[in-house]
Structure formats: structure tokens, C-alpha cells
């Protein structure tokens, strides 16, 4: 009797292992098919997709696909100037118990160039993206990174910007008058700036959060300048729904709407709630960034419009409207700084 139970248990274990092996092998085959279909769909949308021969493997827990030298370029119909992204290697994995969530793990250095802006090179100690595969929802991706560092791609000897931890959420939906509506949420903690010691408010930004949304039509034209003009004429607006910054003594909470002017340069307006401004002005004066007399005068003038902070009666908060116009950032009616112009080039 006991022997029969042992034999039955062994047979059941063999069947279970066999079924698991077949399921993971099917998962591997399905992932290869989905990856090929994804690349095919991107090419149909005008993107260029290139990569080395993928290598697949599977285990009792799931399946894995390693894609070397993955590059994607294009997207001019959705983003003026398009984008170029390259990763040394990308690991894709599906767990047997979670087949509707794809885990994407880029490895090595990555480069990104978008919207005619300077390209950046970056890598992370641990970077993971989760992509839901279920149908009936907008495109969505959640990214977490630890030990992130980046620099301008054309300055290989520049010091890195380092971030202790990053959380990024991207959502996109297509349809209607706007071909794409997108939303981005970014949370960064422990941002170490390059050239330590040369920042009046300190070389570390404790916290930086931003939540923004963008709608865009199908953009016509091949050149980035043509696409930027089409986006502007359509009435394109980038909405910064919230921005939070903690940098040394300075705290800032703001919101803004930005578009493009007749010269295709950013313009817009918003409002910022600023705390720790007096201490920040003192720090700017100590480092010689502004003259001491100017800092003291600014503190006296700003104190007239400041009000007690709701969370701390001993400190004062400023509510400052600002505008970006003719490449000049102004607070109220006071020009504060010039902003570098965007040079619209091709991808």
C-alpha cells in the first residue's frame, strides 16, 4: 500500500515537472513571438528597430529573453525631433505565475536623445521596468532604479549626475483628435550634482518630483523644426501639474503650462510656492552668486509679500507667479534669467 502511494507520488511529481517544463517552454516561445510582433509594430509606425540575435532560456519559474544591442529611433510623428535610444543589452522575463507582467531589465550603458535636446548617457546599479501585457488599457510602464548616474553623451569626461533612487511612471493612450496623450510621473531622491562644492545651495538635491502631461497630434514633416511648428499650430501644451523640489534650505512647489512661441522656443506661465527663500538668498550671498546688498534688498522686498507657512509658523512662504517668454524667465515683472534656446535638428 505504502509502495503504491510512493509510486503514485513519484509519477505525480514527474507529471508536475513535465507540465511545468512544457509551460515554461511555451512561455519562452510566446515571449519571442511577442517581442518580434512588438518590433514589427514599431517599424510599421515608422520607427527603426535594430538588435542582435536574441537568446532565450527557461527555468521552472519562468522564461527569459536576452536582447543584445537594442536600438530604437524615430517617433517623429509623435514627438518633434523624434528620439534615439540604445542599450547594450536588455533582459526580458516572464514569471510562470505572472504571465501578464513583463519585466524589462536594461544592462550596461544606455543613451537617449529626444526632441532635439542634447543626448544623455546613463546607467544604473539596478534598473527594472514592469510592463503590463493585459489588453484593454493604455500603454503603461513603471520604472525603478537604484544607483542611477548620467552625463551628457558628448562629454565623456564630464562628472556624472548621480541619483540614489528613481521611480518613473509612463502612460500613453492613442485615439481621437490627439494621436497620443501621455503622462509622466517622476520621483527622485538623493540627487548628487556634479562639481561638488560649486553649488550655492549644496551639491545634493534631497527631493525632486514632477508630474506632467502632454497631448500631441500626428505630426507632419520630416524635419524636427517642421514637426515642432505643427505641434505649436495644433495648440500643443505641456502641462506641469506639479513640481516639488527640496534643495538645501529651499523648498518649491509649483505648476505651469508650456507651449512654443513663434520662434519655436518654450513659453508659458505658472506659479510657485517657495519656502526657505531667505536662507537661500543668504547662501547665494555667501558664495558670491549675488552681491550681499542685492540679497538683503531682495529679502526686504520679498518679506512684504510673504505669509506664514501653514506647517511652520516660524517660516514664511512666497507665492510667485512666473512667465517664460522670449527665452527669458521672469518672476512677476522682474526678468530673472535667460534660458538656452532649443536648436531644432533632425534625429
N, C-alpha and C positions, 0 to 999 in steps of 0.2 A: 504493500500500500504506500509506504513511505517512498519506495523506489519510483512508483508511478508518479507520485507528486513531484519528485525531483526531476524526472524526465519531462513532465509537463511544464514545470517551471523553466527548465533549460530551453525547451522548444519555444516557450513564450518569449524568453529573453532573446533568442535568436531571431524570432519574427519581429520583435520590437526593434532590435538593432538594424535588421534589414529594412524595416519600414522607415526608420529614421534616416538610414543611408540613402534610400530612394528619394525621400522627401527633400533632403539637403541637396542631393544631386539635381532634382527638379528645380529647387530654388536657385541653384547656380545657373542652370540653363535659362531660367526665367529672367534673372538679373542681366545676363549677357544680352538677351533679346531686348529687354527694356533699355539698356544702355545704347544699343545700336539704333533703336527707334528714337530715342532722345536725340542722338547726334543727327539722325536723318531729319527730324522735325526742325532742329535748329538750322540746318542747311536750307530747308525749304523756306525758312523765314529770312534768308539772306545772310546768315552767319557763316563764317569759315570755322570748321572744327577739325583739329588735327591731333593725333596721338599715336603713340607706339603700340605695338601688339599687346592687347590686354592678356593678363594671366589670371586664370581662375583657380580657386580651390574651395573645398568644403570640408566641414567637420561635423561632429554630432550636434553642434549647437547652431549651425547656420552656414552661410556661404560668403565668400569674399572674392572681389574682383579688383586686381591691381592694374591701374591705367597709367603708364609712364608718359611723361612729356605731353601733358594735356594742354592745348591752347585753344582759346575761343576768341574770335574777333568779329566785329560787325555791330549790329544793333542800331544802325543809323536811322532807321525808321521810327525808333522809339526814343533815342537819346541823341541830341545834337553832337556830332563828332564821333558817336559810337563808343565802343570800348574794346580793349585788348586785355585778356587775362591769360597768364601762363603759370602752370605749376609743374615742378619737377616730377611729382608723382601724386596720384590720387588713389586712395584706397576706398572702395565701396563695399559695404557689408550689409547683409540682411540676417536677422536672427530668426530662427525657426518659429519661435513663439511670438514674434512681432514682425510678420512679413509685410505689413503695411507701412513700415517706417524704415527708410533708407538712411544709413549712417555713412556720412562722407567725411573722410579724414585726409586733407591735403598734407603732403610731407615735403620737406625741403623749402627752398626759397620760392616765393611767388612774386609775380609782378602784375601791376594793374595800371592801366592808363584809360581815363574816361573823360568824355566831354571836352576834349581839347586841353585838359589840365596836364601839368607835369606828371609823368609816371612815377609810381612808388614801387619799391621792392620791400617785401616783408616776410617774416616767418614767425612761428610761434612754437613754444615748447610743447604745447598740447592744444590742438585746434580740432573741433568736431562740429559738423553741421548735421542737423536732423531734417530730413525732407519727407513729409507725408506723401504716400503714394495713393491714398484713397481718392476716388473721383468725387466730383460734385463740390469742390471747394476751390478758392483762389490758390494760385501758386504761392507757396509759403516755404520759408526756410528759417531755422533757428540756429545761430552760430554761437559757440562759446570758445573762448581762447584764454589760455594762461601763458604768461611769459611772452607776450607779443612784443615785437620790435620791428621798426620800419624806417626807411630813409628814402630820399629822392633817388629814383633809379639811375639818373645821370650823374650822381655824385657818390661813387663807390667808397670814397674815403670820408664821407661825412659821418658825424656821430649819429647814432640811432636814437629815435624816439622810442621809449620803452613804456609798456603798459602792463601792470600786474595782472589785470583781468579785464576781459571784454565780453559783453553779451550783446548780440546783434540779432534783430528780428526783421525779416523782409517779407512783405506780402505784395502780391500783384494780381490784378484782375483785368481781363480784356472784355471789350464789348461796348456797344453804344457809340456815342459821338467820340469818346476818348478811346483810342485803341488800348491804352494802358493806364491804369491808375495804380500807383504804387505807394507804399507806406514803409518807412524805415524807422526803427527804434534802436538807439544805441546807448549802452551804459558802459562807461569806462571808469575804472578805479585805479588809483596809483599811477598817474601819468608822469613819467620822468622825462623832462625836456632835455634836449642836447645842450652842450656847452654849459655844464653845471657852474653856477656862480655868476652867470651873466643875466639872470632874470630878476628884476627888482622885487617881484612878489614871491620868489623862491623857485627852485628848479623842479618842484613837484606840484602838479595839479591833483588835489585829492579826489575830485569827482567831476566827471563831465557826462551829462545825459542830454540827449536830443531826440525829439520825436517829430518827424516831418513827413509830409505827403506831397505827391506830385501827380498831376494828370497830363497826359500827352496824346495828341492825335497821331495818326500815321504820318510821319514827316516825309516830305518830298525833297528831291535833290540829292546829289551825291556829296557835295562839299559840306563840311561842318557849318560854315557860315550860312549856307542856304537853309540848312535844317534849323539852325538857331533862329533865323528870320521867320521860318514857317511856324515854329513854336510860339514866337512872340506874337505874330499876326493872328494866330489861333486864340490868343489870350492866355497863354500858359502862365501858371503861377506856382511857385514853390512855397508851400505853407510850412513854416516852422511853428508847430503847435505848442511846443515847449522846449526850452533850453535851460539847463541848470548847470552852474559852474561854481565850484569851491576851489579857490586858488589863494593860498596863504590866508590873509585876513579878509579877502574879498569873496563875497557871495553874490551870485547873479541869477535871477530867474527872468526869462523873457519869452516873447513870442513875436513873430514877424511874418510878413508876406513879401516875397521877392519875385520880380519878373525881369525882363530885359528892356532896355531903352532903345532909342533909335540907332545908337551905335553898337547895339547888341552887348552892352555891358550891364551888369546887375544893377537893379534899382529897386527900392521898396521902402517899407516903413515898419516900425514896430514899437514896442515898449519894453523897458527893462526895469525890474525891481532890484536895487543894488544895496547890499549891506556891507559893512566894513570898509566903506569908501574913505573915511577919514584916515584910518590906519594904512590903507593902500596908498593914499596921497603922501603920507609920511614916508613910506617905503620908497616911493618914486623919488622923493626929495633926497633921501639919504644916499641913494645910489647915483644921484646926478641926472636921472632921467628927465626930471623937470627941475627948474630953479626953485629954491626954497621959498622965495617970495611969491612965486606963482602958485605953489602948492598951498601956502597959507591963505592967499586971496581966494583960491578956489574953495577951500574948506569953509571960509566965512560966507561966501555966496551960496554954496550948496546947503549949508545949515539952515538957511532961510526957508528952503522948500522941503527939508527932510521932516519926517514924522517918526514917532517912536515905533520900534519894531514890536509887533503883536506878541512875538515869542520871547522878547527880551527887552524890558522897559529901559534898560541902561544903554541900549544901542539905538541908532537911527537908520531908517531906510529911505532911499531915494526912489521916486518913480520918474523915470526918464524916458520921454519919447525920443525916438531917433529915426533918422532917414538916411538912406543911401541913394545919392543922386549925383550924376556927373562924376562918378568914381570917387566921391568924397563922402565919408561917414560923418554925419553931424548929430550932435546931441542938442535937442531943442533947435535953436538957430545958430549954434556955435559949431563951426567946422572943427572936427577933431583929428581926422587923419585921411590921407589919400590911400585908396585901395588899388592894388595892382590890376591892370586891365587884363582881360582874357583875350588871348590871341587864338582865334578860331582857325585851327588847322584840320587836316584830314586825319583819319585813323591810320 
